[in-house]
Amino acid sequence: MTGKIKKYTGLVIQPHVKVAETRDEIMINLDRVCKMIDFGVGYNWELPAKLVVLPEYFLQGVTTPGKGEHGLEEFMKKAITIPGPEIEILARKAKQYGIYISGGGVVEQLPEFPDRWFNAAFIIGPDGDVILKYHKWHVPAFIGLGTSPHDMIDEYAKHYGGDLKSRFPVVDTEIGKLGTMTCHDGATPEIARALGFNGAEVICHPTAQQEFEGVSEPWDFWTFTRRARAHDNMCYILGSNWGSVEYDYYPHAFCAGNSFIIDYIGNLVRRAPYPAEQVIGAPIDIEALREHRSRISHNTWVDVRAEIFKEMYEAPIYPANLFPVGRPPRSLTEKINGAKAALKTLYERGTFTPPHGLSVADMADELDRRVDHAHSIGTLRKID
């Protein structure tokens, strides 16, 4: 779009989340985030809010390995559609305030593939329409049950496109070029880079990042990797995490907050460094970003020399099409087979070296032994 873009406030919502068992329980979470949007927009009246980012699984919650782990059947009971009645409530909120609302981790059922669910992110425009939808690609095998498009890449491409712009969409709006990536997508450089390639100036980044995975100091890879993603691509990143959670099998600080707003040179501008509800906001200056990109000093796109790295990506590591049409992933145990194949590739290539006393051939058996032990004590569900 043309025309100068005025500064505006970007908001990140860090809510309390209830792990829903049914679609009816989704409304508890939805009502809460709507009230937090009311607060954030009202509080920032001097520099009006134009963008709100909600966390991953803010509607339905999610379960993990151990007691309380859900399989495919339990997730499908609370799967929704986009658009649908739940998204329509957020659409009305977007229209009320003339804002863009982004969220992720929606347990979504697609009409083309009704026997499985996808981890969906979205952006709603100020007219109430869903202007962007994205399905999480890096669904980690050790914790994420939903289908990644990569799990059925051939069939998925027939319906949703197979090029970079289709897989990692960016929408050009009156507040800048917006894209989104979800949780584990930001742990490695490629998806943020793809969004940058497609022109993203603001990346909306919903997450359900757990303390076990490093949300707080001293590790806090959640923050330092996303600062790198922002610096790499000279873009804003608005990262939203849960503040606290209600679920019998989780500590209340399971996802320990630390939502943030990072600017286009990688500075941490705002942060909510605690496991509790909060709304944070910061000025978003797209014109300053565009001026910064015009300089060659520390310009991380100008110096890209893509052709010399192609060998790193020519051959696959994680196998595609593991869960084609008619074979949705039913438990985390099934999904771990993809990680097992990837480990085998990395050891056989020589990228990884086995620990002392183990051979390359031993490494797949090592993972199998861990899975068998987890089955024996009930910390992983067996394949249904």
Buried (B, 14 or more C-beta within 10 A) or exposed (E): EEEEBBBBBBBBBBBBBBBBBEBEBBBBBBEBBBEBBBEBBEEBEEBBBBBBBBBBBBBBBBBBBBEEBBBBEBBBBBBBBBBBEBBEBBBEBBBBBEBBBBBBBBBBBBEEBEBBBBBBBBBBBBEBEBBBBBBBBBBBBEBBBBBBBBBBBEBBBEEBEEEEEEBBBBBEBBBBBBBBBBBBBBBEBEBBBBBBBBBBBBBBBBBBBBBEBBBBEEEBEBBEBBBBBBBBBBBBBBBBBBBBBBBEEBEBBBBBBBBBBBBBBBEBBBBBBBBEBBBBBBBBBBEBBBEBBEEEEEEBEEEEEEEEEEEEEEEEBBBBBBBBBEBBBBBBBBBBBBBBBBBBBBBEEEEEEEEEEEEBEEBBEEBEEEBEEBBEEEEBBEEE
